[in-house]
């Protein structure tokens, strides 16, 4: 069955992007340097390869312009090529980017970060999220003398390192003995977490979790985790890669008023520049330093962790958030988008199938089949129609560079996509409109 909509969708092609993807696969395993950017995450032959971006828009090598969401996997929250960030980076590049001793920029960046996140007393910078979450785990193990790590199993990603990857559907290469040291607890369930800590009494080094995700933490939940960690002698670690800045300038810990022992930041911190941070209590962090009498911990030692231009970018981001009220703007934009998408979906009769979830500053969407189950086939149909309408949206995570006109355009395109979605539901088969293999989940055992 070939419909008019299917023919129209098939006419949207990306020949130059397709060739660039083939070149990438010939040289780069997976065709991208992050699995979430892989072309398997997009409809067949419709994975744009980006030429450049400015603000909330990106252009692919085929010359198409898109309104972009989820920019840089949530890292570019101010929009691409933000002038304050670019100016700060250029200034430092002219002064040299890396030296044999610490730069004064490291002093300034640490002071700025600790002023922004006052619940932390010390900070160490690195380049990516995995570095700092793994450093937090190592530090917790050293401080407590315990080997087990308890992760919140409801959260999708913490690190590329063995202590986490061994727990995923892609554990190849990770020794079972390493995986056995990681256990999981459910989000929002204090009783289940206490049962876990009791079962492994005296063995758990830390509880690590994203303090908030697609739903608000239940009342008293984070404070309850703080109490459990204290009572069972383990550390509480907040992974604030996503919540940092998007929830508040000081992250979820600043919004909800619960202080972890350690926390990790990244993504929005550099507006696309490579910088991450491990922060926490002085007593704990100093174990990775030189001013204590205990056994030393190899905490973080990265050649490029304190490159001056990335730290300058982080300071510019923090200044912009504080002076321009960026967090509030992200929430306002997200609320406008969520309301528009929900109205469009309901108007086309698919309000129970195209579902927007999450905090306004961090929206995602679910695509559900006729039985209300998550469907990669319907996601493929939906993404194909968005791309054809000039919307690049693996999620609906907003940047502050979006305008009301961008959101209005997005809602119009969503409405058109939902009209096709309704026809596919009525036919009981999205395949004719998906026009190729379905998109695939990142974590899967086989290709």
N, C-alpha and C positions, 0 to 999 in steps of 0.2 A: 504494500500500500504506500503510494507516494502522495503526500498532500502538498498543497500550495506552500504551507509553512515549512515543510521539510525541504522543498525545492529552494525556498528562499534561504534557509539556513545553510544548505549545501553550497549556495553561491558565494557565501562568505568564506574565502580561502586566504591562507597566509603562506604563499609559496616561498618567500624569502626566509620567513621564520622556520618553515619546515626544513629547508636546506641548512640553515644555521644549526637547528637541533641535530641534524644528522652529523654535522661536523663536530658538534659538542660530544655526541655519543661515541664518536671515533677516538676521542682523546680523553674524555672525562667520564669516569664510571658513573652511570646514572644520568649523564647528560646535564648535570647541575651540581653545584657545590653544597646544596642543601636538599635533602630528599623532598621537603615540602614544596620546593620549586620545580620538581621534576615534571616532564611533559606527560607522565602518566596521571598527573593530578588534573589534567585538562582534557577536553574532548579530543578525539583522534584528529591529528594534524591541525589542531587549533590551539597550540601553545605558543603565544607570542614571545618572541625574543626582543627584548627592549633595547631601543636605541638611546633614549634619554628621557629625563623627566623634569618637570618644573611644577612646583606647587602640588596640586592634587591630580595632575595629569601626567600620563606617560605616553610615549610614542614608540611603536614597534618598528622593526626594520622594514616592514612592508608599507610604512607611512601612515598607519592607522593611529588615531588618538583615542585614548581611553580615560574615563574617570576611574581612578584607581582606589581600591580599598585594601586594607591589610598591608599597606605599603612596607616593603622590606621585612615581611613577617612581623608586623607591628612595630618595627623599629623607627620608622620615619613618621613620627607623630606631628611634626611641624610642617610637613610637606617637603618635597625635593628641592635641593639647592636653596635652602632657607638663607636669606641674606645675612642675618646676624651670625649664623653658624659658619657660613662660607668665609665671611670677613675674619672671624676668629682663627679659622684654620689657616687661611692664607698668611695672616700675620706671623703665626708660629713657623710655618714652612720657610719663611724668609730668614728665620733665626736659627734653623737647624732643628731636627726632629728627634734625635736620639744621641745620648752622650755616654761617656764611661762612668759618670757619676750622676746622681739625681739632679734634675733641673729644678729651678725655683718654681716652675709651673706645677710640679708635683705637690709642693707646699700649698700653693694657691688652690689647686684642684681639691686636695684633701680638706682644706678648711671650708671651701664652698660646699662640698658634699656633706660634711658633718653639720654644717649650718642648715642645709636643706633637709637632712634626715637626722634630727636631734636625738632620736632614740638610739643612735649608734655612737660609740665613743672612739672607734678607730676604723680605718678603711684601707683596703689594698686594691689597686686597680689591675685589671687584666684585659684580655681582648675579646673573650666570648663567654657565654653563660656556662658552658660545661666546665671551663677552668675553675670558676668560682664556686659552683655547687659541689664539685669534687673536692675542692680545697676545704669547704665547710664540713663535708663528711669526714675527711682525713683529720681535720682539727678536732671534731667531736670525738672521734675514736681515740685520739691521743689524750685529750683532756679527761675522758671518762675511763679509759682503759678497757673499753668494750668494743666488740667487733660488729655487732648487728646494727643494721640501719633500717628504720621503719619509714617507708614512703607512703604518701597518700596514693592509693592505687587508682583513684578516680581521676587523677590528673595525667595528661598524656605524655609529658616529656620533662626530664630533669637534666640529662647529661648524655654525651656520647660515650661515656666511660663505662667500664664493665659492671660496676655496682648497680647501675640502672639498666643498661641495654640487655643484660642477661635476663631481665624480668619481662621483656617484650616478646612479641612474636618473631623477632629477628635476633635470636640469641647466638647465632653461629659465631664461633671463635671465642666465646666466653666460657671459661671453666665452670662446671657445675658447682664446684666448691665456693666460687665467688658469688654466684647467684643465690646459693643457700643462705648467705649472710644478709640478704635483703628480704624483708618481710613487708606486708602491706596492711594498711588500715583504711577503712572507708571514711570519706569526707562527711562531716556533720554528725558522726555517731561516736559520742564520747564513751559510751558503755563498751562498744566493740574495741575501741582503742585501749581502754583500761584492761579489758580481757587479754589483749595482745601483750601489753606490758607485763601483766601478771604471768602469762604463759612463759614469757622470756624474761622473767624477773632477773634483774642485774646484768642483762646481756645487751640491751639496746642502748646504743650510743646517742642516737638522736631521732627525733620525729622531724621529717622534712615534708613540706607541703606548700602549694600555692595557697596563701591565706584566703583568697577569694577567686572565683572563676566565673562561670556562666550564671551563678546564682549567689545571692548574698549569704554569708555565713549565718547559720541559725543563731538566735540570740544566746549569748553566753558561750558560744562554741569555742572561739579562739581563747577567751579567758580560761575556759575549762581545759584546753590543751596546755596552756601555760601552767596551770595547777598540776596536771598530770605529769608533765615533764619534771617539774620541781619535786614532786612526791616520789617519782621513780628514779630520780638522779640522772636523767638524760637531758640533752640540750634540745631546745626548740629552734628550728631553722625555717625561716620564711623564704621561699623562692619568689622574689618580687620582680622577676623578669618582665612579666606582663603588667602586674598591678602597680609597679613603680611608675610614678608620674600620672598614669591614666586614672588611678583611683584618687590619689592626691599627690602633691609634690613629694611628700614623705612616704608614699606608698600606702599599702593597706594598713601597715602598722601605725602610720600617722592618722589614718581615717578612723580606725576602729579602737585605737588606744591600747593595743596589746603589744608588749615589747618582747621580741624574740631574743635569744642569745646571739644568733647570727642571722644575717639576711643577705641575699644576693640580688643585685640589680644589673640591668643591661638594656638591650633593645632601645627604648625611648631615650635612654641616658645620652646617647651620642647622635641622635637623629640620623642614623645610618652609618656614622663613623664607628670603627671597631673599638669599643670600650665597655668594660663591665666592672663590677665592684663587689667585693666581699666586705661586709661591714658587721660590726657587733660590739659586744662588751669588751672593755679593755682587758679585763682579767683573762678572757678567753683568747682574744686576738693576739695579745702579747706573747703567747706561747709560740707563735711563729716569728717572734722577733729576737732581740738581743738583750733585753733588760728584764730577765727573770733568772731564777736559779734552777729551774727544772730542765728536763730533757728537751732538746730542741725539736721543733716540728718543721719539716720542709713544707711550708705553707703554699706560697706562690713565688715562683722565680721565673719571670718571662722577659725575654729580651725586648719585646715590643710593648709590654704592658703599660709603660708610662710614656709612650710617644707623645711629644708635646702637642701636636696638632689634634690628636684625639681627645686629650684632656682639655684642651682649649674648647673643642666642640662641646664637651660635656658641660663646661662652665657656661658657655653661651646658651645651651639648652635650658639650664637651670635658671639663668637670668631671664630668659624669654618667658618661661612658665610663670615665674613670680611676677614679672612686670606686666604681662599681657593677659593673665588669667586664662592660660591655655586649658587647664583641666576643666574649668567650667565650660569653655567653648566646646571641648570635645563632647561633653555630656549633652549640651544643647543641640549640637549637630546630630549626635546619635539618636536623641529623642525624636528629632524631626524625621530622620531617616526611618527609624523603626515604625513610627506612626504611619508614614506614607506607604511603606512596604506592606504593613498589616492591612491597611485600607485597600490597597491594590489587590492583594491576595484574596481578601474577603469579597471584593467586588467581582472577581472572576470565579468565585465559588471554590477557591482552593485554600481558604484561610486555615484549614486544619491540616494542610499538606505542605505549604511553604511557611515555615515557622521561624520567626526571629526570636533569638534568645540572648540573654546576657545583659551585663551592665551597659548603659548607653554608650560609654566610651570604648566598649570592647564587644561589639555585636557579632554574633555568628548566626548562620541560618541552617535549618535542617530541611531536607527534602524527603517527604514521606510518601509511601505508595498508597494504593487504595485501601490497604489494611492498617494504615497508620505506622508502618515500619520504615525505618531509615532505608533509603534506596539510592544506590550509586547510579542506577540507570536514570532515575528522575533528576538526580543532581547533574548528570551529563546533559540532559535536555535543557535544564535551567541555565547552566553555564554557557552552553552553546548560544542560546538566545541572548544572554547578557553580552557576550563578546560581540555578537553581530550588531548589537545596539550601542557599542562603544563603552561598555562597562566591564572593567577587569576586577572581578570580585570573588576571590576564593573564600572571603568572609565579607562582613559588612563593617569591619573595623575602620573607623574614621580617622582622618588627619585634620588638623586645625586649618589646613589650607583649602578645604572644601568650601564652596559657596552654596547659598540657597539654590542657585540655578543648577549647580552640579547635582544636588540632591533631588531637585525636581526632575531633572533629566533621568536620573537613576530610577526614580519611582515610575516614570513613564515607561522605561524599558522593562522594569519588573512587571508592570501591568501587561505588557505585550507577551512577556515570557509566561506569565500566569494563564493567559488566554490559551496558549499552546498546551500548557500543563493540564488544563481542564480537558482539552480534547484528548490528550493521551490517557488521562484517567477514565474518560468515558469509553475509550477504545480498549482499555485494560491492557495496553501495551505501549510503553514509551519508545520502543526500539526505532520505529520509523522516524521519529523526531530527534532521537539521539544521534542517528547517522554514524554509527561506528561503535567500537568497543567502549564499555563504560569506564569512567574514571575509577581510580583504585585507591584504597587506603594506603597511607604511607607504611604503616607497620603491617607487613604480611610476610609469611615465611618463604613463599616462592614468588618468582617474578610473574 
